[in-house]
Amino acid sequence: MSTIELVIAIGLSLLALALPVVAGIIVIGFVIIAIQRIWSFFNKPSFQTNETVSPSRELG
């Protein structure tokens, strides 16, 4: 019975140490993805042209 308790105690101790590291890696990943999306949003190529088409030019 004490062996089971020891294994569970060691397992929970390792889990308590590992989870903050895993959570930190996940948060860093989300931050990197967010920065990439924001960067691509502000750096979209502009499809506007300098040439304007007047309505009279379209009709005739």
PDB file of N, H, CA, C and O in Angstrom:
ATOM      1  N   MET A   1       0.823  -1.199   0.000  1.00  0.00           N
ATOM      2  CA  MET A   1       0.000   0.000   0.000  1.00  0.00           C
ATOM      3  C   MET A   1       0.869   1.265   0.000  1.00  0.00           C
ATOM      4  O   MET A   1       0.538   2.252  -0.656  1.00  0.00           O
ATOM      5  N   SER A   2       1.948   1.225   0.720  1.00  0.00           N
ATOM      6  H   SER A   2       2.217   0.423   1.253  1.00  0.00           H
ATOM      7  CA  SER A   2       2.806   2.411   0.771  1.00  0.00           C
ATOM      8  C   SER A   2       3.514   2.642  -0.562  1.00  0.00           C
ATOM      9  O   SER A   2       3.847   3.779  -0.896  1.00  0.00           O
ATOM     10  N   THR A   3       3.745   1.572  -1.324  1.00  0.00           N
ATOM     11  H   THR A   3       3.474   0.649  -1.052  1.00  0.00           H
ATOM     12  CA  THR A   3       4.381   1.731  -2.639  1.00  0.00           C
ATOM     13  C   THR A   3       3.459   2.488  -3.584  1.00  0.00           C
ATOM     14  O   THR A   3       3.909   3.348  -4.340  1.00  0.00           O
ATOM     15  N   ILE A   4       2.188   2.172  -3.541  1.00  0.00           N
ATOM     16  H   ILE A   4       1.823   1.472  -2.927  1.00  0.00           H
ATOM     17  CA  ILE A   4       1.201   2.873  -4.381  1.00  0.00           C
ATOM     18  C   ILE A   4       1.143   4.343  -3.988  1.00  0.00           C
ATOM     19  O   ILE A   4       1.085   5.220  -4.850  1.00  0.00           O
ATOM     20  N   GLU A   5       1.158   4.606  -2.698  1.00  0.00           N
ATOM     21  H   GLU A   5       1.204   3.894  -1.998  1.00  0.00           H
ATOM     22  CA  GLU A   5       1.132   5.988  -2.225  1.00  0.00           C
ATOM     23  C   GLU A   5       2.383   6.739  -2.679  1.00  0.00           C
ATOM     24  O   GLU A   5       2.302   7.909  -3.053  1.00  0.00           O
ATOM     25  N   LEU A   6       3.537   6.072  -2.647  1.00  0.00           N
ATOM     26  H   LEU A   6       3.603   5.121  -2.343  1.00  0.00           H
ATOM     27  CA  LEU A   6       4.783   6.691  -3.083  1.00  0.00           C
ATOM     28  C   LEU A   6       4.742   7.012  -4.581  1.00  0.00           C
ATOM     29  O   LEU A   6       5.156   8.093  -4.999  1.00  0.00           O
ATOM     30  N   VAL A   7       4.243   6.074  -5.380  1.00  0.00           N
ATOM     31  H   VAL A   7       3.907   5.196  -5.040  1.00  0.00           H
ATOM     32  CA  VAL A   7       4.170   6.286  -6.829  1.00  0.00           C
ATOM     33  C   VAL A   7       3.225   7.443  -7.143  1.00  0.00           C
ATOM     34  O   VAL A   7       3.531   8.289  -7.983  1.00  0.00           O
ATOM     35  N   ILE A   8       2.090   7.479  -6.475  1.00  0.00           N
ATOM     36  H   ILE A   8       1.841   6.792  -5.793  1.00  0.00           H
ATOM     37  CA  ILE A   8       1.127   8.566  -6.700  1.00  0.00           C
ATOM     38  C   ILE A   8       1.720   9.907  -6.264  1.00  0.00           C
ATOM     39  O   ILE A   8       1.536  10.912  -6.949  1.00  0.00           O
ATOM     40  N   ALA A   9       2.425   9.933  -5.140  1.00  0.00           N
ATOM     41  H   ALA A   9       2.575   9.116  -4.583  1.00  0.00           H
ATOM     42  CA  ALA A   9       3.039  11.169  -4.659  1.00  0.00           C
ATOM     43  C   ALA A   9       4.105  11.663  -5.628  1.00  0.00           C
ATOM     44  O   ALA A   9       4.179  12.857  -5.917  1.00  0.00           O
ATOM     45  N   ILE A  10       4.923  10.756  -6.127  1.00  0.00           N
ATOM     46  H   ILE A  10       4.863   9.786  -5.892  1.00  0.00           H
ATOM     47  CA  ILE A  10       5.960  11.151  -7.100  1.00  0.00           C
ATOM     48  C   ILE A  10       5.302  11.634  -8.387  1.00  0.00           C
ATOM     49  O   ILE A  10       5.705  12.652  -8.949  1.00  0.00           O
ATOM     50  N   GLY A  11       4.291  10.906  -8.854  1.00  0.00           N
ATOM     51  H   GLY A  11       3.964  10.079  -8.397  1.00  0.00           H
ATOM     52  CA  GLY A  11       3.599  11.296 -10.078  1.00  0.00           C
ATOM     53  C   GLY A  11       2.955  12.666  -9.975  1.00  0.00           C
ATOM     54  O   GLY A  11       3.056  13.475 -10.897  1.00  0.00           O
ATOM     55  N   LEU A  12       2.293  12.930  -8.858  1.00  0.00           N
ATOM     56  H   LEU A  12       2.211  12.273  -8.109  1.00  0.00           H
ATOM     57  CA  LEU A  12       1.660  14.234  -8.680  1.00  0.00           C
ATOM     58  C   LEU A  12       2.694  15.348  -8.519  1.00  0.00           C
ATOM     59  O   LEU A  12       2.464  16.475  -8.960  1.00  0.00           O
ATOM     60  N   SER A  13       3.813  15.047  -7.902  1.00  0.00           N
ATOM     61  H   SER A  13       4.000  14.132  -7.544  1.00  0.00           H
ATOM     62  CA  SER A  13       4.876  16.047  -7.775  1.00  0.00           C
ATOM     63  C   SER A  13       5.446  16.398  -9.148  1.00  0.00           C
ATOM     64  O   SER A  13       5.665  17.571  -9.451  1.00  0.00           O
ATOM     65  N   LEU A  14       5.684  15.391  -9.970  1.00  0.00           N
ATOM     66  H   LEU A  14       5.506  14.438  -9.724  1.00  0.00           H
ATOM     67  CA  LEU A  14       6.187  15.648 -11.319  1.00  0.00           C
ATOM     68  C   LEU A  14       5.157  16.406 -12.149  1.00  0.00           C
ATOM     69  O   LEU A  14       5.512  17.291 -12.927  1.00  0.00           O
ATOM     70  N   LEU A  15       3.894  16.065 -11.986  1.00  0.00           N
ATOM     71  H   LEU A  15       3.605  15.346 -11.354  1.00  0.00           H
ATOM     72  CA  LEU A  15       2.829  16.761 -12.706  1.00  0.00           C
ATOM     73  C   LEU A  15       2.760  18.226 -12.283  1.00  0.00           C
ATOM     74  O   LEU A  15       2.559  19.109 -13.116  1.00  0.00           O
ATOM     75  N   ALA A  16       2.927  18.479 -10.990  1.00  0.00           N
ATOM     76  H   ALA A  16       3.090  17.761 -10.313  1.00  0.00           H
ATOM     77  CA  ALA A  16       2.897  19.859 -10.492  1.00  0.00           C
ATOM     78  C   ALA A  16       4.069  20.674 -11.047  1.00  0.00           C
ATOM     79  O   ALA A  16       3.938  21.882 -11.244  1.00  0.00           O
ATOM     80  N   LEU A  17       5.202  20.033 -11.298  1.00  0.00           N
ATOM     81  H   LEU A  17       5.308  19.052 -11.138  1.00  0.00           H
ATOM     82  CA  LEU A  17       6.340  20.733 -11.879  1.00  0.00           C
ATOM     83  C   LEU A  17       6.204  20.896 -13.387  1.00  0.00           C
ATOM     84  O   LEU A  17       6.634  21.906 -13.944  1.00  0.00           O
ATOM     85  N   ALA A  18       5.609  19.911 -14.046  1.00  0.00           N
ATOM     86  H   ALA A  18       5.259  19.091 -13.592  1.00  0.00           H
ATOM     87  CA  ALA A  18       5.549  19.920 -15.506  1.00  0.00           C
ATOM     88  C   ALA A  18       4.433  20.807 -16.040  1.00  0.00           C
ATOM     89  O   ALA A  18       4.610  21.444 -17.079  1.00  0.00           O
ATOM     90  N   LEU A  19       3.308  20.868 -15.375  1.00  0.00           N
ATOM     91  H   LEU A  19       3.165  20.351 -14.531  1.00  0.00           H
ATOM     92  CA  LEU A  19       2.165  21.609 -15.914  1.00  0.00           C
ATOM     93  C   LEU A  19       2.427  23.101 -16.102  1.00  0.00           C
ATOM     94  O   LEU A  19       2.018  23.644 -17.128  1.00  0.00           O
ATOM     95  N   PRO A  20       3.081  23.791 -15.174  1.00  0.00           N
ATOM     96  CA  PRO A  20       3.375  25.199 -15.441  1.00  0.00           C
ATOM     97  C   PRO A  20       4.276  25.398 -16.665  1.00  0.00           C
ATOM     98  O   PRO A  20       4.124  26.375 -17.399  1.00  0.00           O
ATOM     99  N   VAL A  21       5.202  24.480 -16.878  1.00  0.00           N
ATOM    100  H   VAL A  21       5.325  23.687 -16.282  1.00  0.00           H
ATOM    101  CA  VAL A  21       6.071  24.578 -18.047  1.00  0.00           C
ATOM    102  C   VAL A  21       5.249  24.370 -19.312  1.00  0.00           C
ATOM    103  O   VAL A  21       5.396  25.120 -20.277  1.00  0.00           O
ATOM    104  N   VAL A  22       4.388  23.361 -19.315  1.00  0.00           N
ATOM    105  H   VAL A  22       4.269  22.752 -18.531  1.00  0.00           H
ATOM    106  CA  VAL A  22       3.536  23.090 -20.480  1.00  0.00           C
ATOM    107  C   VAL A  22       2.600  24.269 -20.727  1.00  0.00           C
ATOM    108  O   VAL A  22       2.406  24.676 -21.872  1.00  0.00           O
ATOM    109  N   ALA A  23       2.021  24.819 -19.664  1.00  0.00           N
ATOM    110  H   ALA A  23       2.179  24.488 -18.734  1.00  0.00           H
ATOM    111  CA  ALA A  23       1.128  25.970 -19.811  1.00  0.00           C
ATOM    112  C   ALA A  23       1.884  27.173 -20.371  1.00  0.00           C
ATOM    113  O   ALA A  23       1.349  27.909 -21.200  1.00  0.00           O
ATOM    114  N   GLY A  24       3.110  27.375 -19.928  1.00  0.00           N
ATOM    115  H   GLY A  24       3.544  26.778 -19.255  1.00  0.00           H
ATOM    116  CA  GLY A  24       3.914  28.477 -20.446  1.00  0.00           C
ATOM    117  C   GLY A  24       4.222  28.309 -21.923  1.00  0.00           C
ATOM    118  O   GLY A  24       4.184  29.281 -22.677  1.00  0.00           O
ATOM    119  N   ILE A  25       4.525  27.093 -22.344  1.00  0.00           N
ATOM    120  H   ILE A  25       4.556  26.304 -21.731  1.00  0.00           H
ATOM    121  CA  ILE A  25       4.804  26.827 -23.758  1.00  0.00           C
ATOM    122  C   ILE A  25       3.557  27.090 -24.599  1.00  0.00           C
ATOM    123  O   ILE A  25       3.649  27.661 -25.685  1.00  0.00           O
ATOM    124  N   ILE A  26       2.395  26.674 -24.100  1.00  0.00           N
ATOM    125  H   ILE A  26       2.321  26.209 -23.217  1.00  0.00           H
ATOM    126  CA  ILE A  26       1.141  26.909 -24.823  1.00  0.00           C
ATOM    127  C   ILE A  26       0.864  28.410 -24.942  1.00  0.00           C
ATOM    128  O   ILE A  26       0.473  28.884 -26.008  1.00  0.00           O
ATOM    129  N   VAL A  27       1.061  29.148 -23.865  1.00  0.00           N
ATOM    130  H   VAL A  27       1.378  28.762 -22.999  1.00  0.00           H
ATOM    131  CA  VAL A  27       0.820  30.593 -23.897  1.00  0.00           C
ATOM    132  C   VAL A  27       1.779  31.277 -24.874  1.00  0.00           C
ATOM    133  O   VAL A  27       1.367  32.156 -25.631  1.00  0.00           O
ATOM    134  N   ILE A  28       3.039  30.884 -24.863  1.00  0.00           N
ATOM    135  H   ILE A  28       3.373  30.170 -24.248  1.00  0.00           H
ATOM    136  CA  ILE A  28       4.010  31.468 -25.798  1.00  0.00           C
ATOM    137  C   ILE A  28       3.602  31.160 -27.234  1.00  0.00           C
ATOM    138  O   ILE A  28       3.732  32.013 -28.112  1.00  0.00           O
ATOM    139  N   GLY A  29       3.110  29.951 -27.479  1.00  0.00           N
ATOM    140  H   GLY A  29       3.005  29.258 -26.766  1.00  0.00           H
ATOM    141  CA  GLY A  29       2.638  29.588 -28.808  1.00  0.00           C
ATOM    142  C   GLY A  29       1.478  30.455 -29.259  1.00  0.00           C
ATOM    143  O   GLY A  29       1.446  30.918 -30.400  1.00  0.00           O
ATOM    144  N   PHE A  30       0.512  30.678 -28.350  1.00  0.00           N
ATOM    145  H   PHE A  30       0.538  30.302 -27.423  1.00  0.00           H
ATOM    146  CA  PHE A  30      -0.627  31.539 -28.685  1.00  0.00           C
ATOM    147  C   PHE A  30      -0.182  32.973 -28.961  1.00  0.00           C
ATOM    148  O   PHE A  30      -0.713  33.624 -29.861  1.00  0.00           O
ATOM    149  N   VAL A  31       0.779  33.464 -28.201  1.00  0.00           N
ATOM    150  H   VAL A  31       1.211  32.935 -27.470  1.00  0.00           H
ATOM    151  CA  VAL A  31       1.276  34.824 -28.412  1.00  0.00           C
ATOM    152  C   VAL A  31       1.964  34.937 -29.774  1.00  0.00           C
ATOM    153  O   VAL A  31       1.778  35.927 -30.482  1.00  0.00           O
ATOM    154  N   ILE A  32       2.748  33.942 -30.138  1.00  0.00           N
ATOM    155  H   ILE A  32       2.899  33.137 -29.564  1.00  0.00           H
ATOM    156  CA  ILE A  32       3.419  33.955 -31.441  1.00  0.00           C
ATOM    157  C   ILE A  32       2.400  33.934 -32.575  1.00  0.00           C
ATOM    158  O   ILE A  32       2.539  34.674 -33.549  1.00  0.00           O
ATOM    159  N   ILE A  33       1.374  33.088 -32.451  1.00  0.00           N
ATOM    160  H   ILE A  33       1.261  32.487 -31.659  1.00  0.00           H
ATOM    161  CA  ILE A  33       0.332  33.024 -33.487  1.00  0.00           C
ATOM    162  C   ILE A  33      -0.409  34.352 -33.581  1.00  0.00           C
ATOM    163  O   ILE A  33      -0.690  34.825 -34.682  1.00  0.00           O
ATOM    164  N   ALA A  34      -0.726  34.956 -32.443  1.00  0.00           N
ATOM    165  H   ALA A  34      -0.497  34.572 -31.549  1.00  0.00           H
ATOM    166  CA  ALA A  34      -1.433  36.241 -32.449  1.00  0.00           C
ATOM    167  C   ALA A  34      -0.587  37.328 -33.104  1.00  0.00           C
ATOM    168  O   ALA A  34      -1.106  38.123 -33.888  1.00  0.00           O
ATOM    169  N   ILE A  35       0.693  37.372 -32.797  1.00  0.00           N
ATOM    170  H   ILE A  35       1.115  36.726 -32.161  1.00  0.00           H
ATOM    171  CA  ILE A  35       1.575  38.378 -33.400  1.00  0.00           C
ATOM    172  C   ILE A  35       1.661  38.178 -34.904  1.00  0.00           C
ATOM    173  O   ILE A  35       1.642  39.153 -35.655  1.00  0.00           O
ATOM    174  N   GLN A  36       1.755  36.924 -35.360  1.00  0.00           N
ATOM    175  H   GLN A  36       1.771  36.133 -34.750  1.00  0.00           H
ATOM    176  CA  GLN A  36       1.806  36.656 -36.801  1.00  0.00           C
ATOM    177  C   GLN A  36       0.528  37.104 -37.496  1.00  0.00           C
ATOM    178  O   GLN A  36       0.580  37.687 -38.579  1.00  0.00           O
ATOM    179  N   ARG A  37      -0.617  36.834 -36.879  1.00  0.00           N
ATOM    180  H   ARG A  37      -0.659  36.360 -36.000  1.00  0.00           H
ATOM    181  CA  ARG A  37      -1.887  37.239 -37.496  1.00  0.00           C
ATOM    182  C   ARG A  37      -2.046  38.756 -37.521  1.00  0.00           C
ATOM    183  O   ARG A  37      -2.524  39.317 -38.507  1.00  0.00           O
ATOM    184  N   ILE A  38      -1.651  39.411 -36.453  1.00  0.00           N
ATOM    185  H   ILE A  38      -1.263  38.956 -35.652  1.00  0.00           H
ATOM    186  CA  ILE A  38      -1.725  40.875 -36.429  1.00  0.00           C
ATOM    187  C   ILE A  38      -0.768  41.456 -37.471  1.00  0.00           C
ATOM    188  O   ILE A  38      -1.116  42.401 -38.178  1.00  0.00           O
ATOM    189  N   TRP A  39       0.432  40.892 -37.563  1.00  0.00           N
ATOM    190  H   TRP A  39       0.714  40.124 -36.988  1.00  0.00           H
ATOM    191  CA  TRP A  39       1.425  41.361 -38.528  1.00  0.00           C
ATOM    192  C   TRP A  39       0.901  41.200 -39.954  1.00  0.00           C
ATOM    193  O   TRP A  39       1.034  42.113 -40.768  1.00  0.00           O
ATOM    194  N   SER A  40       0.307  40.048 -40.260  1.00  0.00           N
ATOM    195  H   SER A  40       0.199  39.307 -39.598  1.00  0.00           H
ATOM    196  CA  SER A  40      -0.197  39.828 -41.611  1.00  0.00           C
ATOM    197  C   SER A  40      -1.418  40.698 -41.892  1.00  0.00           C
ATOM    198  O   SER A  40      -1.651  41.066 -43.043  1.00  0.00           O
ATOM    199  N   PHE A  41      -2.198  41.032 -40.878  1.00  0.00           N
ATOM    200  H   PHE A  41      -2.009  40.732 -39.943  1.00  0.00           H
ATOM    201  CA  PHE A  41      -3.360  41.890 -41.070  1.00  0.00           C
ATOM    202  C   PHE A  41      -2.931  43.297 -41.476  1.00  0.00           C
ATOM    203  O   PHE A  41      -3.544  43.901 -42.356  1.00  0.00           O
ATOM    204  N   PHE A  42      -1.894  43.817 -40.849  1.00  0.00           N
ATOM    205  H   PHE A  42      -1.396  43.326 -40.134  1.00  0.00           H
ATOM    206  CA  PHE A  42      -1.445  45.173 -41.148  1.00  0.00           C
ATOM    207  C   PHE A  42      -0.539  45.247 -42.369  1.00  0.00           C
ATOM    208  O   PHE A  42      -0.293  46.338 -42.884  1.00  0.00           O
ATOM    209  N   ASN A  43      -0.040  44.110 -42.842  1.00  0.00           N
ATOM    210  H   ASN A  43      -0.240  43.224 -42.423  1.00  0.00           H
ATOM    211  CA  ASN A  43       0.849  44.113 -43.997  1.00  0.00           C
ATOM    212  C   ASN A  43       0.200  43.485 -45.222  1.00  0.00           C
ATOM    213  O   ASN A  43       0.895  42.937 -46.079  1.00  0.00           O
ATOM    214  N   LYS A  44      -1.125  43.558 -45.315  1.00  0.00           N
ATOM    215  H   LYS A  44      -1.690  44.003 -44.620  1.00  0.00           H
ATOM    216  CA  LYS A  44      -1.804  43.043 -46.502  1.00  0.00           C
ATOM    217  C   LYS A  44      -1.458  43.928 -47.688  1.00  0.00           C
ATOM    218  O   LYS A  44      -1.367  45.147 -47.545  1.00  0.00           O
ATOM    219  N   PRO A  45      -1.263  43.327 -48.861  1.00  0.00           N
ATOM    220  CA  PRO A  45      -0.997  44.160 -50.033  1.00  0.00           C
ATOM    221  C   PRO A  45      -2.248  44.947 -50.410  1.00  0.00           C
ATOM    222  O   PRO A  45      -3.372  44.453 -50.311  1.00  0.00           O
ATOM    223  N   SER A  46      -2.026  46.156 -50.835  1.00  0.00           N
ATOM    224  H   SER A  46      -1.114  46.557 -50.916  1.00  0.00           H
ATOM    225  CA  SER A  46      -3.139  47.014 -51.222  1.00  0.00           C
ATOM    226  C   SER A  46      -3.494  46.743 -52.676  1.00  0.00           C
ATOM    227  O   SER A  46      -2.621  46.718 -53.544  1.00  0.00           O
ATOM    228  N   PHE A  47      -4.787  46.539 -52.936  1.00  0.00           N
ATOM    229  H   PHE A  47      -5.496  46.559 -52.231  1.00  0.00           H
ATOM    230  CA  PHE A  47      -5.238  46.263 -54.290  1.00  0.00           C
ATOM    231  C   PHE A  47      -5.783  47.513 -54.970  1.00  0.00           C
ATOM    232  O   PHE A  47      -6.373  47.419 -56.047  1.00  0.00           O
ATOM    233  N   GLN A  48      -5.600  48.656 -54.373  1.00  0.00           N
ATOM    234  H   GLN A  48      -5.121  48.733 -53.498  1.00  0.00           H
ATOM    235  CA  GLN A  48      -6.075  49.899 -54.969  1.00  0.00           C
ATOM    236  C   GLN A  48      -5.135  50.314 -56.090  1.00  0.00           C
ATOM    237  O   GLN A  48      -3.917  50.162 -55.994  1.00  0.00           O
ATOM    238  N   THR A  49      -5.726  50.837 -57.150  1.00  0.00           N
ATOM    239  H   THR A  49      -6.715  50.960 -57.229  1.00  0.00           H
ATOM    240  CA  THR A  49      -4.907  51.327 -58.254  1.00  0.00           C
ATOM    241  C   THR A  49      -5.041  52.835 -58.326  1.00  0.00           C
ATOM    242  O   THR A  49      -5.996  53.406 -57.800  1.00  0.00           O
ATOM    243  N   ASN A  50      -4.100  53.468 -58.967  1.00  0.00           N
ATOM    244  H   ASN A  50      -3.324  53.004 -59.395  1.00  0.00           H
ATOM    245  CA  ASN A  50      -4.130  54.921 -59.090  1.00  0.00           C
ATOM    246  C   ASN A  50      -5.093  55.376 -60.180  1.00  0.00           C
ATOM    247  O   ASN A  50      -5.495  56.539 -60.203  1.00  0.00           O
ATOM    248  N   GLU A  51      -5.462  54.480 -61.074  1.00  0.00           N
ATOM    249  H   GLU A  51      -5.135  53.535 -61.056  1.00  0.00           H
ATOM    250  CA  GLU A  51      -6.345  54.833 -62.177  1.00  0.00           C
ATOM    251  C   GLU A  51      -7.793  54.770 -61.719  1.00  0.00           C
ATOM    252  O   GLU A  51      -8.228  53.760 -61.167  1.00  0.00           O
ATOM    253  N   THR A  52      -8.525  55.822 -61.940  1.00  0.00           N
ATOM    254  H   THR A  52      -8.172  56.643 -62.388  1.00  0.00           H
ATOM    255  CA  THR A  52      -9.951  55.847 -61.606  1.00  0.00           C
ATOM    256  C   THR A  52     -10.756  55.775 -62.892  1.00  0.00           C
ATOM    257  O   THR A  52     -10.358  56.331 -63.916  1.00  0.00           O
ATOM    258  N   VAL A  53     -11.867  55.101 -62.836  1.00  0.00           N
ATOM    259  H   VAL A  53     -12.190  54.649 -62.004  1.00  0.00           H
ATOM    260  CA  VAL A  53     -12.734  54.949 -64.002  1.00  0.00           C
ATOM    261  C   VAL A  53     -13.947  55.825 -63.783  1.00  0.00           C
ATOM    262  O   VAL A  53     -14.658  55.676 -62.789  1.00  0.00           O
ATOM    263  N   SER A  54     -14.182  56.726 -64.693  1.00  0.00           N
ATOM    264  H   SER A  54     -13.605  56.848 -65.500  1.00  0.00           H
ATOM    265  CA  SER A  54     -15.349  57.618 -64.568  1.00  0.00           C
ATOM    266  C   SER A  54     -16.571  56.908 -65.154  1.00  0.00           C
ATOM    267  O   SER A  54     -16.434  56.052 -66.028  1.00  0.00           O
ATOM    268  N   PRO A  55     -17.764  57.263 -64.673  1.00  0.00           N
ATOM    269  CA  PRO A  55     -18.979  56.622 -65.202  1.00  0.00           C
ATOM    270  C   PRO A  55     -19.169  56.858 -66.689  1.00  0.00           C
ATOM    271  O   PRO A  55     -19.660  55.974 -67.392  1.00  0.00           O
ATOM    272  N   SER A  56     -18.787  58.041 -67.192  1.00  0.00           N
ATOM    273  H   SER A  56     -18.388  58.759 -66.622  1.00  0.00           H
ATOM    274  CA  SER A  56     -18.954  58.300 -68.626  1.00  0.00           C
ATOM    275  C   SER A  56     -18.029  57.417 -69.446  1.00  0.00           C
ATOM    276  O   SER A  56     -18.357  57.060 -70.578  1.00  0.00           O
ATOM    277  N   ARG A  57     -16.892  57.065 -68.897  1.00  0.00           N
ATOM    278  H   ARG A  57     -16.625  57.355 -67.978  1.00  0.00           H
ATOM    279  CA  ARG A  57     -15.947  56.209 -69.609  1.00  0.00           C
ATOM    280  C   ARG A  57     -16.480  54.776 -69.699  1.00  0.00           C
ATOM    281  O   ARG A  57     -16.250  54.084 -70.690  1.00  0.00           O
ATOM    282  N   GLU A  58     -17.201  54.332 -68.647  1.00  0.00           N
ATOM    283  H   GLU A  58     -17.388  54.894 -67.841  1.00  0.00           H
ATOM    284  CA  GLU A  58     -17.760  53.000 -68.654  1.00  0.00           C
ATOM    285  C   GLU A  58     -18.900  52.881 -69.679  1.00  0.00           C
ATOM    286  O   GLU A  58     -19.040  51.848 -70.334  1.00  0.00           O
ATOM    287  N   LEU A  59     -19.693  53.915 -69.811  1.00  0.00           N
ATOM    288  H   LEU A  59     -19.579  54.754 -69.279  1.00  0.00           H
ATOM    289  CA  LEU A  59     -20.866  53.868 -70.693  1.00  0.00           C
ATOM    290  C   LEU A  59     -20.493  54.041 -72.155  1.00  0.00           C
ATOM    291  O   LEU A  59     -21.224  53.598 -73.040  1.00  0.00           O
ATOM    292  N   GLY A  60     -19.414  54.652 -72.402  1.00  0.00           N
ATOM    293  H   GLY A  60     -18.820  55.012 -71.683  1.00  0.00           H
ATOM    294  CA  GLY A  60     -19.264  54.951 -73.777  1.00  0.00           C
ATOM    295  C   GLY A  60     -17.991  54.894 -74.407  1.00  0.00           C
ATOM    296  O   GLY A  60     -17.882  55.158 -75.605  1.00  0.00           O
TER     297      GLY A  60
END
